[in-house]
Amino acid sequence: KLYEDWSALLHFVDILCCCAVLVPIVWQVNSLEKVVEAEAESSDTIDEANGDKNESNAITDVESENPTTAEAGRTLQKLKTFQRFYILVVAYIYFTRIVVYLFATMLGYYQTWLRYFVTELGTLVFYSVVGFLFQPMDDNPYFEAKGTESEAVEIEFSSTLL
C-alpha cells in the first residue's frame, strides 16, 4: 500500500514537471504568434496606404531592405523554431511517459531491461534531433554584431590569435 501511494505521488510530480517544461514554451509561442499577427496587420495597413498591388508577403523576406520587414521575418522564423521545438518536446514526453509504459506492460520479467533501453534510446534521439536542428551556424541572425565593420574585423582578428 505504501509503495502504491508513493508511486502515485511520484507520477503526479512527474506530470507537474512535464507541465512546468511545456508552459513556458507555449507562452513563448503564443507571444510570438501575437507579434507576427500584429506585424502582418501593420504591413497590410502600410501596403494599402501605399497602394501596393504585389501579392508577395513581405514578412517572409528576412533579407529585406526595410528594417521592420526584416524584423518581422526574423520573428516569423523564431515562431517556426519554437513551434518545432514544442512539437519535439511534446513528442518526447508522450513517448517516454506513455508509449514506453504501454510497451513495458507487454514485456515479461526477463525483458524489463528493454523498457529502460527504449527510454534511453528515445532520449538519445530527442537530444540528437534538437542538437541538429539548433546547431550553431556561421551566419546566425541571433548573434549579429551591433557595432561597425571595423569592430567586427577587430573581433575576428583577435579570435584567430587565441
C-alpha angles and dihedrals in degrees: 000000000000091000091052092050093051091044091053091047092051091048088053091050089049090054091048090052091051089052090048088057095046100044097068091046091052091048091052093048091049093049091048090049090053091049092049091049091049092048091047091051092047092048090049089052091049092047091051091048092050093045092236111172097187115126093206117112107236094195092072090057104093096174094055123141090231108084094210091053091048090049090050090051091051090048090052090050090051090051092052090047093052091046090054091047091049091052091049093050093047091048091049093050093047092047097048096040105034112016094045090047091052090046091051092054089063094052127095126226096271092049097053089107087069090068091061092041092054091046092051091044090053090049091050091050092047094051092043092053093045090047091050096046094046100036119142115270132201094233099038109166091207093064102044116148111246094202133085127289093258090055090052091051090048091051091047091049094048093048091055091056093062 
